[in-house]
């Protein structure tokens, strides 16, 4: 129907139509260019307001890896064993890192340099995320276009270009995996839908390659390899199996898995862990279904029924056997073959019960309602409309979008961080909703005049050809141009691939014009509706710009506060890292809580005990134990780890809330998880965590308390903690095993040095020996107090 | 402390043995030395009145320095005028010479006169010498609360291969405490000025060691390495980038650094540290930035007027003895102020040195990046330098 109509349009319009097509194509390209510029430039607030600098924690690691890559080359990078972290274990970076982001930025850097544009690695890293945001919005356009046409595509791309949820992870300087992974995710989905619509093996191969890029970039690739099978299953169950579906899925699984296994960090996990089993299962089901359809075509219906029962019994038995084997395999592994992070996705309470280290990260917490509103704003209201529009009519592509939305809503409910995966789905559906709404409303406005001249039924009854001629004569409006273009483009496509014409008609995104004519609203109502939608969009834009400028632009290593006497800058983190970098020996080991590990290695260039990679729970627990131990015990642990400096972050003087004292309970929990002599109850008074006069003696005597509050009471005489808003419990004490070597200007970072062991007094040697043998026995009896002895 | 003393004594003996080696007929009729010890860079201005007492015209005047001073000698300039009264003085070329029969512990410089000094004529010679690393911190390690004491060693007599008739020495101290100083006859300390002399009729090579031990809390800023990049752009801009590696060269900090003490009583606790450096940039400097390898440093102030641009920078943390830091400052200058053309060639006339005040640079590398296609490159520097050229591919959009 659509093709027929489009044909008549081009016949009627002749050369003018072609010109208009070219014009609208150019308009579309120009709009896309502007969207790209918008996506890039809205993320530059951080550079303009602060500076061109890498943000937060993980980006510093990625930056350091990129530096290494650009300096040493790709082969050195794969073999890189990093001895400056996780001392004394070290870390195999090449085999444990998702290399996509690093390789991307490294390639950009290399390309620019070979073009004689000598940008520094840092500059390239800072701007990688905005560049890929532009790419992501283009990919969104492509994906939405496959489902609902150009108008919806442009709308969705615009919305995605500035959705706060995505901005939060991709401002300039936020050099993290997600920055490129979201692009890869959307692009993979686009290629999947494209393959599904065309059945082309070319796109299927591209899809596998895009999936490979996604696997390289982010651990979130498991979302793709589970979502696509789910959709395939959905298609099969709803009777939408076609050869296109087979082409879209089978190559992806085979090629994709092979390619995924090439990435060192994934390796054999691509076939061994439970995250990937769904895809294989669906792969088998798909083949069974394909076989059934094939046999159905060969046999008579009666014979087919007989064969069906036979196959079903045998097949079921086989399936059961396979499932049993799989279950046995899975059950033999302690975590049931699922990694902790994935398990906590399926069971949101899992992490808080068993893995404090995952639960301790704020971005792994379930989000609150305000954070939804913050992240997607008015889109939340538009999404239901988008879902409805996806069902009118339901195509393979639109059903995929709905499924993507539903699953990502669930995942975002589990972890704040996965709000990022939700954002594209929400944007696409809101884009569809807005585009459809504008479509309906503007059409209603446009057809008001014909209705007043004629009656509604005659307009509806008129042949498609004549109505579209009328359209051409009256229209200069945007919506109309789009409509035509959609028609002609789908027509061109169908003529190119005429053999798939029959399939295309089913999945064509264009609805018959006849049907559209019928749902015409009164002009006042549609004008109001348009105004309302524009207002809604305006609100959204204002919110996005505010979020980009205010909420997400801070690099978190530099804090600013605005007071009556102007802007005040708190650059304490870099002050301390610069001090460590220049005033300690190059091989000194610095102990801090793992949050600051990446920054310390990247900015201070010093060896750390633990970092944000958190791959070794015992090691982190050791540091946690040391921090929760009294001074002497802590000194012993640190000394056995060869630590020379201990770094703590303290916000009590200026009221910086995310400091080590507020994180301390997690140190106790994680430490206590491995070393049972650290008990959380000892640090809590009646279940409350506090460091004021009500704090427990264990709390007020532990290393963390002492290092944070050493000589703090002397600042104002009372020891009023501005971050906790009360006076501290223990005010005047001395350190015996540590000495303060550096404290930053606002006391946010305090660095202590382990004092060397005191010389023994010669006369007491004998006596000491006796008692020490006794104490060591006692220590053995008491369990592992110090895990390194 | 003991070692330098012994060295000085040894020197004295040697000097006495070779005293007869001076054989020129010049006589220094008056020598006034002014030593400025207010910063960590020691500047000595020696005003000499040289008389030719022999019969031959003399074209060279020898200046002697003990080797321990000569190795710290950063710059030496001599200005001379002939005649009874001081007139317009001209710069005299100076070179290192090794006259025969002099003790190896001495280094000689010779100032060549523009025209030989005739018999009985008088030459006014002003010698400006600048020494670095001359003030030794003593004690070498201090705590945060201590102020920095340094030791200055010299001779109360002007070390000269010629007999000196009348001489004085005056030492300007930075003020503050003077722990001790060597007392001879005619020694007096007034305010922060220490005076030796006048001494009369001192034989050649006379060396009379003095030691001044005093408080000096001025910033001992030492740039271990400074790389200056001067980039000439076709876009009408000279871009200067300076990479500093700064260390506090005074007495090392021992024990803890307490921010509390530093903040509550900055003049008592942390008096030996410094936190500002001042750079005097040329006028019309623009696009000034101040950063280090981990990003922008926000603590800097800028004043500018038509004559100069003054940039006050604060390192990320106050520098105590032995502490180091690195940073980079960069600025653009208008091309027409520094590049001019003549005879179909273009000349860049720009300073070698650093715009920082009172900073000692141990190693200086100046890179001049010329536009692509520059040829017949010729450099003239007022002192010997190591030079090399390399071809570096540069900004595509710049050329």
Contacts between the chains, C-beta under 8 A, distances in Angstrom:
chain1	res1	chain2	res2	distance
A	51	B	295	6.0
A	51	B	296	4.3
A	53	B	294	7.8
A	53	B	295	4.3
A	53	B	296	7.0
A	115	B	396	6.0
A	116	B	393	5.1
A	116	B	394	6.7
A	116	B	395	6.6
A	116	B	396	4.0
A	117	B	395	6.7
A	117	B	396	5.5
A	117	B	397	7.3
A	118	B	393	7.9
A	118	B	394	6.9
A	118	B	395	6.7
A	557	B	295	7.8
A	558	B	295	7.7
A	558	B	298	7.7
A	569	B	298	4.7
A	571	B	297	7.5
A	571	B	298	5.8
A	571	B	299	7.9
A	571	B	316	7.3
A	574	B	294	5.4
A	574	B	295	6.2
A	574	B	316	6.5
A	575	B	316	4.5
A	575	B	317	5.4
A	577	B	294	6.4
A	578	B	292	6.4
A	578	B	294	6.5
A	578	B	316	4.5
A	578	B	317	6.9
A	578	B	325	6.4
A	579	B	316	7.2
A	579	B	317	5.2
A	579	B	323	7.8
A	581	B	294	8.0
A	582	B	323	7.2
A	582	B	324	4.3
A	582	B	325	5.1
A	582	B	326	6.6
A	583	B	322	8.0
A	583	B	323	5.2
A	583	B	324	6.1
A	603	B	294	4.7
A	711	B	258	6.8
A	711	B	260	5.1
A	714	B	260	5.6
A	714	B	264	7.9
A	715	B	260	6.3
A	715	B	264	8.0
A	739	B	255	7.3
A	739	B	256	4.8
A	740	B	256	4.6
A	740	B	257	6.8
A	740	B	258	5.9
A	740	B	259	7.9
A	741	B	256	6.1
A	741	B	257	5.8
A	742	B	257	5.6
A	742	B	259	7.8
A	742	B	317	7.3
A	743	B	257	7.4
A	743	B	258	7.3
A	743	B	259	3.6
A	743	B	260	7.6
A	744	B	259	7.3
A	744	B	317	7.5
A	745	B	259	7.5
A	745	B	317	7.9
A	747	B	259	6.4
